[in-house]
Amino acid sequence: MSFSLESGLAYKILNGFFENASYVKGSDASEADKAVFEALPEGPAAATYPHLARWYNHIAAVQGLTAKAAAAPAAAAEDEDDIDLFGSDEEEVDEEAEKIKAARVAEYNARKANKPKPTAKTTVTLDVKPWDDETNMDELTQGVKAITMDGLLWGGHQLVAIGFGIKKLQINCVVEDDKVSMDDLTEQIEALEDYVQSVDVAAMQKI
């Protein structure tokens, strides 16, 4: 009488067979075990066919390990394919770092260009000499201080005797170098020709 592995009789016979055997042939799992395993439609009930169930579970585990072992080299190969041996990730990081650095340099240069530069100033002491001892020094001083220029700030003054009863006006001022020309200032003071004989720069000091 023939039977198929789907029948209960086949399960019973196989259960009896595996009571005293671990594999279909030999002492290790073989293609014969695989063929029988794949011919079974489903796992046998352990309560009804304990020996067959033991074998079935064992072969299932072996088949699983075999499948995993076969899949592992393929997965490893795929991982190796994904590895950039030339450090593309590092190149991308370096490129991004260069972009950030360039942006920071540009920002710094822009701030530096827009930052107002300190105004260059100079403290100047002028000696203004009158024509003679009869020159009205108060009017001379008022005339000098009445001169106005953008970037010019008058300071203190004093009358200094230079001999024969003559006194000169010594006056301080602060000038912005980019705005005030000392030649122009001297010319304007000398334009007070009724009072001023000459103008000399006695001292200058950068602030």
C-alpha positions as CSV (number, residue, x, y, z in Angstrom):
1,M,0.0,0.0,0.0
2,S,1.4,3.4,-1.0
3,F,1.0,6.5,1.1
4,S,1.9,10.2,0.9
5,L,3.8,12.2,3.5
6,E,0.6,14.2,4.0
7,S,-1.1,11.2,5.5
8,G,-1.2,10.5,9.2
9,L,0.3,7.0,8.5
10,A,3.4,8.7,7.1
11,Y,3.7,10.7,10.2
12,K,3.3,7.6,12.4
13,I,5.9,5.6,10.4
14,L,8.4,8.5,10.5
15,N,7.8,9.0,14.2
16,G,8.7,5.3,14.7
17,F,11.7,5.6,12.4
18,F,13.2,8.6,14.3
19,E,12.7,6.9,17.6
20,N,16.0,5.1,17.0
21,A,17.6,7.4,14.4
22,S,18.7,11.0,14.4
23,Y,18.8,11.5,10.6
24,V,17.3,9.9,7.5
25,K,20.8,8.6,6.5
26,G,24.1,8.6,8.3
27,S,25.1,10.5,11.4
28,D,24.7,14.0,10.0
29,A,22.0,16.0,8.4
30,S,22.0,15.4,4.6
31,E,20.0,16.2,1.5
32,A,17.8,13.2,2.3
33,D,16.8,14.9,5.6
34,K,16.1,18.1,3.6
35,A,14.0,16.3,1.0
36,V,11.8,14.6,3.7
37,F,11.6,17.9,5.7
38,E,10.4,19.8,2.6
39,A,7.9,17.0,1.8
40,L,6.1,17.4,5.1
41,P,3.2,19.9,4.7
42,E,3.6,21.2,8.3
43,G,5.4,20.5,11.5
44,P,4.1,17.4,13.4
45,A,2.4,17.7,16.8
46,A,5.0,17.0,19.5
47,A,2.3,15.3,21.7
48,T,1.4,12.8,19.0
49,Y,4.7,12.4,17.2
50,P,7.4,13.3,19.7
51,H,10.3,11.7,17.8
52,L,9.3,13.1,14.4
53,A,8.8,16.5,16.0
54,R,12.3,16.3,17.6
55,W,13.8,15.5,14.2
56,Y,11.7,18.1,12.4
57,N,12.6,20.9,14.8
58,H,16.3,19.9,14.6
59,I,16.3,19.9,10.8
60,A,14.4,23.2,10.8
61,A,17.1,24.7,13.0
62,V,19.9,23.3,10.8
63,Q,18.2,24.6,7.7
64,G,17.8,28.0,9.3
65,L,21.5,28.1,10.3
66,T,22.5,27.0,6.8
67,A,20.4,29.7,5.2
68,K,21.9,32.3,7.5
69,A,25.4,31.1,6.8
70,A,24.8,31.4,3.1
71,A,23.2,34.8,3.5
72,A,26.0,36.1,5.7
73,P,28.7,36.3,2.9
74,A,26.3,38.0,0.6
75,A,25.4,40.5,3.2
76,A,29.1,41.1,4.0
77,A,29.8,41.6,0.2
78,E,27.0,44.1,0.1
79,D,28.4,45.9,3.1
80,E,31.8,46.0,1.4
81,D,30.3,47.4,-1.7
82,D,28.9,50.2,0.4
83,I,32.3,51.1,1.9
84,D,34.0,54.1,0.2
85,L,37.7,53.1,0.3
86,F,38.7,56.6,-0.7
87,G,37.1,58.4,2.2
88,S,34.3,60.2,0.4
89,D,32.6,61.0,3.8
90,E,35.8,62.6,5.1
91,E,36.0,64.6,1.9
92,E,32.5,65.8,2.3
93,V,33.2,66.8,5.9
94,D,36.4,68.7,4.8
95,E,34.5,70.4,2.0
96,E,31.8,71.5,4.5
97,A,34.5,72.8,6.9
98,E,36.1,74.8,4.2
99,K,32.8,76.4,3.3
100,I,32.2,77.3,7.0
101,K,35.7,78.7,7.3
102,A,35.3,80.8,4.1
103,A,32.0,82.2,5.3
104,R,33.5,83.2,8.6
105,V,36.4,84.9,6.9
106,A,34.0,86.8,4.6
107,E,31.9,87.8,7.6
108,Y,35.0,89.0,9.5
109,N,36.3,91.0,6.5
110,A,32.8,92.6,6.1
111,R,32.7,93.6,9.8
112,K,36.3,95.0,9.5
113,A,35.4,97.0,6.4
114,N,32.3,98.5,8.0
115,K,33.9,99.2,11.3
116,P,34.5,103.0,11.6
117,K,38.1,103.9,11.8
118,P,39.2,106.2,14.7
119,T,39.6,109.8,13.7
120,A,43.2,110.9,13.5
121,K,43.7,114.1,15.5
122,T,46.6,116.4,16.4
123,T,47.1,118.9,19.2
124,V,48.8,122.0,17.8
125,T,50.3,125.0,19.6
126,L,50.5,128.2,17.5
127,D,52.6,131.3,18.1
128,V,50.8,134.3,16.7
129,K,53.1,137.4,16.6
130,P,51.6,140.9,16.4
131,W,53.1,143.9,14.5
132,D,54.3,145.8,17.6
133,D,53.6,146.6,21.2
134,E,50.7,148.8,20.2
135,T,48.7,145.9,18.7
136,N,45.5,145.2,20.6
137,M,46.1,141.6,21.7
138,D,42.5,141.1,23.0
139,E,41.1,141.9,19.6
140,L,43.8,139.7,17.9
141,T,42.9,136.8,20.2
142,Q,39.2,137.3,19.5
143,G,39.9,137.4,15.8
144,V,41.9,134.2,15.9
145,K,39.3,132.3,17.9
146,A,36.5,133.5,15.6
147,I,38.0,131.5,12.8
148,T,35.9,128.3,12.3
149,M,36.7,125.2,10.3
150,D,35.1,121.8,10.2
151,G,37.4,119.6,12.4
152,L,38.9,122.6,14.3
153,L,38.6,123.1,18.1
154,W,40.2,126.0,19.8
155,G,41.7,125.4,23.3
156,G,43.5,127.5,25.9
157,H,45.7,130.5,25.2
158,Q,48.2,132.8,26.9
159,L,50.2,136.0,26.1
160,V,53.9,135.4,26.2
161,A,56.4,138.3,26.3
162,I,59.0,138.3,23.5
163,G,60.8,141.6,24.3
164,F,60.5,145.3,23.8
165,G,57.1,145.2,25.4
166,I,55.8,143.0,22.7
167,K,53.8,139.9,23.5
168,K,52.8,137.0,21.2
169,L,49.6,135.0,21.4
170,Q,50.3,131.3,22.2
171,I,47.1,129.3,21.5
172,N,46.3,125.7,21.5
173,C,43.9,123.8,19.2
174,V,42.9,120.3,18.2
175,V,42.5,119.5,14.5
176,E,41.2,116.5,12.7
177,D,44.0,115.6,10.2
178,D,41.7,114.6,7.4
179,K,39.7,117.9,7.6
180,V,42.0,120.7,8.6
181,S,45.1,121.8,6.7
182,M,47.6,123.7,8.7
183,D,48.5,125.8,5.7
184,D,44.9,126.8,5.3
185,L,44.6,127.6,9.0
186,T,47.8,129.7,9.0
187,E,46.6,131.6,5.9
188,Q,43.3,132.4,7.6
189,I,45.1,133.7,10.8
190,E,47.5,135.8,8.7
191,A,44.5,137.2,6.9
192,L,44.0,139.3,10.1
193,E,46.6,141.5,8.7
194,D,45.8,144.5,10.9
195,Y,46.9,142.5,13.9
196,V,49.0,139.5,12.8
197,Q,52.6,139.8,11.5
198,S,53.3,136.0,11.4
199,V,52.2,132.6,12.5
200,D,54.4,129.7,13.6
201,V,53.7,126.2,14.6
202,A,55.4,125.9,18.0
203,A,54.4,122.3,18.7
204,M,52.4,119.4,17.3
205,Q,51.4,116.1,18.9
206,K,49.3,113.2,17.5
207,I,46.4,112.2,19.7
